[in-house]
Amino acid sequence: MGHADLLLQGLDYLNQGISVFDRELRLVACNRRYAELYDFPDELCRPGTSVEAIYRYNATRGEYGPGDIEQQVQERVELARRFLPHRLERLRTNGIVLDIRGTPLPGGGWVTTYTDITERRRVEDALRQARDELESTVVRRTQDLAQREAELLRQNRMLDVIVNNMSHGISLFDQNLDLVLCNKRMMDILDLPEELMRPGTPIAAQYRYNAERGEYGPGDIGELVAQRVQLARRFEAHRLQRVRPDGRVIEVIGSPVPGIGFVTTYSDITELRRAQDQLRDVAESLERRVGERTEALTREVDERRRAERELRRAKEMAEVANRAKSTFLANMSHEFRTPLNAIIGFSEMLNARYFGDLNEKQQSYVEDIHKSGRHLLQLINDVLDLAKIEAGKMDPHPTPLEVDNAVADCLDLIRPDASKAGVTLSAEVPQTLPLLLADERMLRQMLLNLLSNAVKFTPPGGRIHLSAQELPGQIRISVADSGIGMAPEDIKIALEPFGQVYDGARSGLLSRGQTGTGLGLPLVKSLIELHGGRLEIESRKGEGTTAILAFPTGSAR
C-alpha cells in the first residue's frame, strides 16, 4: 500500500470531513466523514465527480433554501471558480450546523474541511435567547421595570453597587465598617493614599487621616474621628456637601445596603457650585438695581451684559463637562468591563457546578445574575462606542474590501435569527461592484446592526433584502424589510441614542422579545459618518423600512 493510500485511509478516521477539488472543479479525494456529514450517496464521493453535480444534489433537496435550483447551482459554481479562501457556517435541513473552511491550492483547486458544530451553536443560541429575553425586560412599562429592579436588587445587591455607581467615586464598607471595595475615582477626589484604599481598611483610619490634615476643621483629632465613626454605625442614608481645604466642593451620598453595610458615592461639584454662585450673584445684583434712575438703567444694562457673559461661560463650562464625560467614558472601558466580566465569569462557574450543586432558588439567582451581567455589558459596550466616537477616540482604518464577502459573512451570522423569526433573507451584490475603501470591522458592525433591526421588526412571513449598487460619487448598500415601519416623525427619535418608538402596531413584536437598547441606529449613523458617508432612512408605517449606507467614492477597482 502506497503513502497516498495510507494517507487517504487515515483521513477516514478523522472527526472532520475533508474534500479536495482540482482546478477543473472535480473531486480529487474525500474522507468518509465528509460523506456522513452531508448524507451523500457513494456516487457523489467518487473521484472525478463535478462540484456542479454536488451543488445540484444539495439544491434539489433544499439545502440552499427556496429558489430556482439552476440559479442556485450556477451562482455557487461561479463563486467556486474564483478560488478564494472562505469560511462560513451552514445550517442543514436536518438541523446540523457545519463550520466550513476552504483553502485554495497552488495552481488551482482547493481543500475544504467540514466540522459539526451543532452542539456549540445550540449553546450559543441558548445564550443569545437568554440575552434577548433579558433585553425585553428593560423596555417594559415603568411599573414592571421598578418591580424588576427591586427583584434584581434583592438577588444581586453587589452587582447593582458596582455597576450603577461606576461614573462617580465609590466605596463599600461592610457592617464592621471595614472597606470592601472602592475605585480609583474616589481616591482622586478625596486625595487619599493607596494604603487607605485597600480592602479591610477600617473607616476610622480614613477619618483619622482626614482629621489630621484639617478636612474636618479644628478640634481634638480623637473626638472628631469618634463622632464620625459613631454616626457611621447608624447606617443611615445621608447626603451632604463638603468643602475641602483646597477649595474643592465634594458631594457625598451614602446609602445603606441591608445585610451588607453601606455604599457611598463621591462627586466633585466644584465647577457646578461656582456656576451656581455666580448666577445667584448676578440675580441678586439685578434685583438690587430694579427701580433705580436713568443712571440705574445704564447700570442694569451693564449688569445684564455681564450676566450674559456669565451665562455664556456657564454654557461653555457645561460643554467642557460634557466633553470630559465623553472622554472619561471612552477611557474607562477597562474599568467598566473588568468587574462585569468577573461577575459574568463567576456566575458561569456557579452555573456549571464548579463549586458544588445549587438548590433551585440559588440556581434561579445565579441565572438572573448572569443574564443581568450580559445585558449590562452589551449596553456598556454600546455606550462606550458612542462615547469614543463623541470624544474623537475612534478612527476608522480603511482598506479595500469586497462588498460581497462582507455581505455573505453578515448574512450567515444573521440567518439563524431570521430563520427563527420566520423571515426570508435575500441579497443582490453585483460582481462588477468596485472595492469599497472602509474599515472592515466597522462595515460588518453597521451591516449586522441594520440586519438585526430588520429581523427584530419584521413579522413572520416577511422579507429582508440586502442590495448594493454604484452611483456617481458613491457606493450604496441598502437593507430593506417588509416590517412594521415608522412614521416620518419617528425616524428622528430612532436615530437618537436610547431613542425608541412604541405604538400598538409593535405589540406583537414586543411580546416575542424583539427589543433593544435604542443604540443600534445611532451607532450606525456615527460609524458611517466617520467614513465621510451618511445613513438614510426611508420608512412608512405598515409598509417596511429601508436603511441605506451611502459611502463616498474612494474605492479602488
C-alpha positions in Angstrom: 0.0 0.0 0.0 1.5 3.4 -1.1 1.9 6.5 1.1 -1.1 8.2 -0.7 -3.3 5.2 0.1 -2.2 5.2 3.7 -2.9 8.9 3.9 -6.4 8.5 2.4 -7.2 5.6 4.7 -6.0 7.7 7.7 -8.2 10.6 6.8 -11.3 8.3 7.1 -10.7 8.2 10.9 -10.7 12.0 11.3 -13.7 13.6 13.1 -13.6 16.3 10.4 -14.9 16.0 6.9 -12.3 16.7 4.2 -12.7 17.2 0.4 -10.1 18.1 -2.3 -11.2 19.6 -5.7 -8.9 20.3 -8.6 -8.8 23.4 -10.8 -11.5 21.9 -13.1 -13.8 21.7 -10.0 -13.8 17.9 -9.9 -13.4 15.9 -6.8 -9.9 14.5 -6.2 -10.4 12.9 -2.8 -12.6 13.0 0.3 -12.9 11.0 3.5 -15.8 9.1 5.0 -16.7 11.8 7.5 -17.4 14.3 4.6 -20.0 11.9 3.1 -21.6 11.3 6.6 -21.9 15.0 7.4 -23.7 15.7 4.1 -25.6 12.3 3.8 -24.1 11.9 0.2 -24.6 8.8 -1.8 -21.5 6.9 -2.8 -21.6 8.1 -6.4 -21.1 11.7 -5.3 -18.0 10.8 -3.4 -16.1 9.2 -6.2 -13.0 10.9 -7.7 -13.9 12.9 -10.8 -17.4 14.0 -9.5 -18.0 17.6 -10.6 -18.8 20.2 -8.0 -21.8 21.2 -10.1 -23.3 17.7 -9.6 -22.8 18.1 -5.8 -24.4 21.6 -5.8 -27.3 20.3 -7.8 -27.9 17.4 -5.4 -27.9 19.8 -2.4 -30.2 22.3 -4.1 -32.6 19.6 -5.1 -33.1 18.5 -1.5 -33.4 22.1 -0.3 -30.0 22.6 1.3 -29.9 26.2 0.0 -33.4 27.2 0.8 -36.2 28.1 -1.6 -35.5 29.4 -5.0 -34.7 28.4 -8.6 -32.4 25.3 -8.4 -30.4 26.0 -11.6 -29.8 29.6 -10.5 -28.6 28.4 -7.0 -26.2 25.9 -8.7 -24.8 28.4 -11.2 -24.3 31.1 -8.6 -22.2 28.7 -6.4 -20.2 27.4 -9.3 -19.3 30.9 -10.4 -18.2 31.7 -6.9 -16.2 28.4 -6.6 -14.3 29.3 -9.8 -12.8 32.3 -8.1 -10.8 30.0 -5.8 -11.0 32.4 -2.8 -10.4 31.4 0.8 -13.6 31.2 2.6 -15.2 30.4 6.0 -18.9 30.0 6.7 -21.5 28.2 8.8 -24.3 26.3 7.1 -27.5 25.1 8.8 -28.5 21.8 7.1 -32.2 20.8 6.6 -31.7 18.1 9.2 -30.7 20.7 11.8 -26.9 20.0 11.7 -24.7 23.1 11.7 -21.4 22.8 9.8 -18.3 25.0 10.1 -16.9 25.1 6.5 -13.4 26.4 5.8 -12.0 26.4 2.2 -8.3 27.0 1.3 -7.2 27.5 -2.3 -4.4 25.2 -3.6 -1.4 26.4 -5.6 -2.2 26.1 -9.3 -6.0 25.9 -8.7 -8.4 23.9 -6.8 -9.0 23.9 -3.1 -9.1 21.8 0.1 -12.1 22.2 2.4 -12.8 21.0 5.9 -16.2 20.4 7.5 -16.8 20.4 11.2 -20.1 19.5 13.0 -20.6 22.5 15.4 -24.3 21.8 16.1 -23.8 21.5 19.9 -21.8 24.6 20.1 -24.4 26.6 18.1 -27.1 25.1 20.3 -25.3 26.6 23.3 -24.7 29.9 21.6 -28.4 30.1 20.5 -29.4 29.3 24.1 -27.2 32.1 25.4 -28.5 34.5 22.7 -32.1 33.7 23.6 -31.3 34.3 27.3 -29.8 37.7 26.3 -32.8 38.6 24.2 -35.2 37.7 27.0 -33.2 39.8 29.4 -33.3 42.8 27.0 -37.0 42.5 26.7 -37.4 43.2 30.5 -35.5 46.5 30.2 -38.2 48.1 28.0 -41.2 47.1 30.0 -43.5 49.7 31.4 -42.4 51.8 34.4 -44.2 49.6 36.9 -42.7 46.4 35.5 -39.3 48.0 35.4 -39.5 49.1 39.0 -40.6 45.7 40.1 -37.8 44.1 38.1 -35.2 46.4 39.6 -36.4 45.7 43.1 -36.1 41.9 42.4 -32.6 42.4 40.9 -31.6 44.4 44.0 -32.7 41.6 46.3 -31.0 39.0 44.1 -27.7 40.8 43.4 -27.0 43.8 45.6 -23.3 43.7 44.8 -23.9 43.9 41.1 -26.0 47.0 41.4 -23.5 48.6 43.7 -20.6 48.1 41.3 -22.4 48.9 38.0 -24.8 51.7 38.9 -22.1 53.9 40.5 -19.1 53.5 38.3 -19.3 57.0 36.9 -18.5 58.5 40.4 -16.1 57.8 43.2 -17.4 54.8 45.1 -16.8 52.9 48.3 -18.5 50.0 50.0 -18.0 49.3 53.7 -19.3 46.2 55.5 -21.2 46.0 58.7 -18.0 46.1 60.7 -17.1 49.4 58.9 -14.2 47.8 57.1 -13.6 48.7 53.4 -14.9 46.1 50.9 -14.1 47.9 47.7 -13.5 51.3 46.2 -12.5 52.7 42.8 -9.7 55.0 41.7 -12.1 57.9 41.1 -12.8 58.0 44.9 -9.0 58.1 45.6 -8.6 61.0 43.1 -11.5 63.0 44.5 -10.6 62.6 48.2 -6.8 62.6 47.6 -6.3 59.5 49.7 -3.1 57.4 49.7 -3.2 53.9 48.3 -2.7 52.2 51.7 -6.1 53.6 52.8 -7.8 52.2 49.7 -7.0 48.5 50.4 -9.9 46.1 51.3 -10.1 45.6 55.0 -9.0 49.1 55.9 -11.2 50.4 58.8 -13.2 53.5 58.1 -11.7 55.0 61.3 -8.3 55.1 59.5 -9.7 57.2 56.7 -11.4 59.5 59.2 -8.2 59.9 61.2 -6.2 60.7 58.0 -8.7 63.4 57.0 -8.9 64.9 60.5 -5.1 65.1 60.8 -4.8 67.1 57.6 -7.7 69.5 58.6 -10.5 68.2 56.5 -13.0 68.5 59.4 -11.7 71.8 60.8 -10.2 72.5 64.2 -10.7 70.2 67.2 -9.4 67.2 69.0 -8.4 64.5 66.5 -9.7 61.6 68.6 -13.1 63.3 69.2 -13.5 64.2 65.5 -12.9 60.6 64.5 -15.1 59.1 67.2 -18.0 61.3 66.3 -17.9 60.2 62.7 -17.5 56.5 63.5 -20.5 56.7 65.8 -22.5 58.4 63.1 -21.5 55.8 60.5 -22.5 52.9 62.8 -26.2 54.1 62.5 -26.1 53.1 58.8 -28.5 55.9 57.9 -28.9 57.4 54.4 -27.2 60.8 54.1 -26.3 63.4 51.6 -24.0 66.3 52.2 -21.6 68.7 50.5 -18.1 69.2 52.0 -15.7 72.0 51.1 -12.1 70.6 51.2 -9.2 72.8 52.4 -8.1 73.3 48.8 -11.5 74.9 47.9 -12.9 71.9 46.0 -16.6 71.0 46.8 -17.4 67.3 47.2 -20.9 65.9 47.2 -21.2 62.8 49.4 -24.2 60.5 49.1 -24.4 57.4 51.4 -27.0 54.6 51.1 -27.3 51.6 53.5 -27.3 48.2 51.9 -29.2 45.8 54.3 -27.2 42.8 55.3 -24.0 44.2 53.7 -23.1 47.6 55.0 -23.4 50.9 53.1 -22.3 52.3 49.8 -21.1 55.9 49.3 -20.6 57.9 46.1 -18.4 61.0 45.8 -18.7 63.7 43.1 -16.6 66.8 42.5 -19.2 69.5 42.0 -16.7 72.5 42.4 -17.5 73.9 38.9 -21.2 73.4 39.4 -21.2 75.2 42.7 -19.1 78.0 41.2 -21.5 78.5 38.4 -24.5 78.4 40.8 -22.9 81.1 43.0 -22.1 83.3 40.0 -25.6 83.0 38.7 -27.0 83.8 42.1 -24.8 86.8 42.4 -26.0 88.0 39.0 -29.6 87.6 40.0 -29.1 89.4 43.3 -27.3 92.2 41.5 -30.2 92.6 39.1 -32.8 92.7 41.9 -30.9 95.5 43.7 -31.0 97.6 40.6 -34.7 97.4 40.0 -36.4 100.8 40.4 -33.2 102.9 40.2 -33.0 106.1 37.9 -31.7 106.8 34.1 -28.2 106.0 35.6 -29.8 102.9 37.1 -31.0 101.8 33.7 -27.4 102.1 32.4 -26.1 100.0 35.2 -28.8 97.5 34.7 -27.8 97.2 31.0 -24.2 96.7 32.1 -25.1 94.1 34.6 -27.3 92.3 32.0 -24.4 92.1 29.7 -22.3 90.8 32.5 -25.0 88.2 33.2 -25.0 87.2 29.6 -21.2 86.7 29.7 -21.5 84.7 32.8 -24.3 82.6 31.3 -22.2 82.0 28.2 -19.3 81.0 30.4 -21.6 78.6 32.3 -22.7 77.1 29.0 -19.1 76.7 27.9 -18.3 75.0 31.2 -21.3 72.7 30.7 -20.0 71.8 27.2 -16.5 71.2 28.7 -18.0 69.0 31.3 -19.9 67.0 28.6 -16.8 66.5 26.6 -14.9 65.5 29.7 -17.8 63.0 30.4 -17.4 61.5 26.9 -13.6 61.4 27.2 -13.9 59.7 30.6 -16.3 57.0 29.3 -14.1 56.4 26.3 -11.0 55.9 28.5 -12.8 53.8 31.2 -13.7 50.8 29.1 -11.4 48.6 31.1 -12.7 49.8 34.5 -16.3 49.2 33.3 -15.8 45.9 31.7 -13.4 44.2 34.2 -15.9 43.9 37.1 -18.7 42.9 34.8 -16.6 40.2 33.1 -15.6 38.9 36.6 -19.3 38.7 37.7 -20.3 37.0 34.4 -17.4 34.6 34.7 -18.2 33.7 38.3 -21.9 33.2 37.6 -21.0 30.9 34.7 -18.7 28.9 37.1 -21.5 28.7 39.7 -24.0 27.7 37.0 -21.6 24.9 35.8 -21.5 23.5 39.3 -17.7 24.0 39.6 -18.2 24.7 43.4 -20.9 22.2 44.0 -24.6 21.7 43.4 -27.1 24.6 43.8 -30.7 24.4 45.0 -33.5 25.6 42.8 -33.6 29.1 44.3 -29.8 29.6 44.2 -29.8 28.4 40.5 -32.5 31.0 39.7 -30.5 33.7 41.4 -27.3 32.7 39.5 -29.1 32.7 36.2 -30.5 36.2 36.8 -27.1 37.5 37.8 -25.6 36.1 34.6 -28.4 37.5 32.4 -28.1 40.9 34.1 -24.4 41.0 33.6 -24.6 40.0 29.9 -27.1 42.7 29.2 -25.3 45.4 31.1 -22.0 44.5 29.4 -23.7 44.9 26.0 -25.2 48.2 27.0 -21.9 49.5 28.3 -20.1 48.4 25.1 -22.7 50.3 23.0 -22.5 53.4 25.3 -18.7 53.3 25.2 -18.6 53.0 21.4 -20.8 56.1 21.2 -18.7 57.9 23.8 -15.5 57.0 21.9 -16.9 58.5 18.7 -18.2 61.6 20.5 -14.8 62.0 22.2 -12.9 61.6 18.9 -11.1 58.5 20.1 -12.4 56.1 17.4 -10.8 56.3 14.0 -11.6 54.0 11.0 -8.7 52.1 9.4 -10.0 51.7 5.8 -8.7 49.0 3.5 -10.0 48.0 0.0 -12.9 45.5 0.7 -15.1 43.2 -1.5 -18.6 44.1 -0.5 -20.0 40.7 -1.4 -17.7 38.9 1.1 -18.7 41.2 3.9 -22.4 40.8 3.0 -22.1 37.0 2.8 -20.5 36.8 6.2 -23.1 39.0 7.8 -26.0 37.1 6.2 -24.6 33.9 7.5 -24.4 35.3 11.0 -27.9 36.7 11.0 -29.6 33.8 9.1 -30.3 31.7 12.3 -32.2 34.7 13.9 -34.1 35.3 10.7 -35.0 31.6 10.4 -36.2 31.6 14.0 -38.3 34.7 13.3 -39.8 33.2 10.1 -38.2 35.9 7.9 -36.8 35.3 4.5 -33.3 36.7 3.6 -32.0 37.6 0.2 -29.2 39.6 -1.3 -28.1 41.2 -4.6 -24.5 42.4 -4.9 -23.2 42.9 -8.5 -19.8 41.3 -9.2 -18.8 44.4 -11.0 -19.1 46.5 -7.9 -15.7 48.2 -7.1 -13.7 47.6 -4.0 -15.0 49.6 -1.1 -12.5 51.6 0.9 -13.7 51.2 4.5 -12.9 49.8 8.0 -13.8 46.1 7.8 -14.8 45.7 11.4 -17.0 48.9 11.3 -18.6 47.8 8.0 -19.6 44.5 9.5 -20.9 46.2 12.6 -23.0 48.5 10.6 -24.5 45.7 8.4 -25.2 43.4 11.4 -26.9 46.2 13.3 -29.2 47.0 10.3 -29.9 43.3 9.6 -30.6 42.7 13.3 -33.0 45.7 13.4 -34.8 44.4 10.3 -35.2 40.9 11.7 -36.5 42.3 15.0 -39.2 44.4 13.5 -40.3 42.2 10.6 -43.3 39.9 11.4 -43.1 36.2 10.5 -43.5 35.6 6.8 -41.8 38.9 6.0 -38.8 39.6 3.7 -35.4 41.3 4.1 -33.4 42.2 1.0 -29.8 43.4 1.1 -28.5 45.1 -2.1 -25.6 47.2 -3.2 -25.0 49.5 -6.2 -22.6 52.0 -7.5 -23.8 55.5 -8.3 -21.8 58.6 -9.4 -19.7 59.6 -6.5 -20.9 56.9 -4.1 -21.4 53.2 -3.3 -24.8 52.5 -1.6 -25.6 49.4 0.5 -29.3 49.1 1.5 -31.2 46.8 3.8 -35.0 46.8 3.0 -37.6 44.9 5.1 -41.3 44.4 4.9 -41.7 45.1 8.6 -43.9 47.4 10.7 -42.2 50.6 9.5 -42.1 54.0 11.2 -43.9 57.3 10.8 -41.7 60.2 9.4 -41.7 61.9 12.8 -40.5 58.7 14.5 -37.3 58.4 12.4 -35.6 61.3 14.1 -36.4 59.6 17.5 -34.9 56.3 16.4 -31.7 58.0 15.4 -31.1 59.5 18.8 -29.2 57.4 21.4 -31.7 55.4 23.5 -34.5 56.7 21.3 -37.2 54.0 20.8 -40.5 54.2 19.1 -43.5 52.4 20.6 -47.1 52.0 19.4 -49.8 49.5 19.2 -48.5 48.1 15.9 -45.4 46.8 17.7 -47.2 44.9 20.5 -46.9 41.5 18.7 -43.1 42.0 18.2 -42.6 43.2 21.8 -44.4 40.1 23.0 -41.9 37.9 21.2 -38.9 39.7 22.9 -37.7 41.8 19.9 -36.4 44.9 21.7 -33.1 46.6 22.2 -31.3 49.4 23.9 -32.0 52.1 21.3 -28.3 52.4 20.4 -28.2 50.4 17.1 -29.1 53.1 14.6 -27.2 55.9 16.4 -24.1 53.7 16.3 -24.6 53.0 12.6 -25.1 56.7 11.9 -21.9 57.6 13.8 -19.8 54.9 12.1 -20.9 55.8 8.6 -20.2 59.5 9.3 -16.7 58.5 10.4 -16.2 57.3 6.8 -17.5 60.6 5.4 -20.8 59.0 4.4 -24.3 59.2 5.7 -27.2 57.0 6.8 -30.5 57.4 5.0 -33.8 56.0 6.4 -36.9 55.6 4.3 -39.9 54.2 6.1 -43.7 54.2 6.2 -45.9 52.6 8.9 -47.1 49.1 7.9 -45.0 49.1 4.7 -41.5 48.4 6.0 -38.2 50.3 6.3 -35.2 50.8 4.0 -31.8 51.8 5.6 -29.1 52.9 3.2 -25.4 53.2 3.9 -24.1 55.8 1.4 -20.2 55.6 1.2 -18.4 58.3 -0.8 -16.3 57.3 -3.8 -12.9 56.3 -2.5 -12.8 52.7 -3.6 -10.1 51.0 -5.7 -11.1 48.7 -8.6 
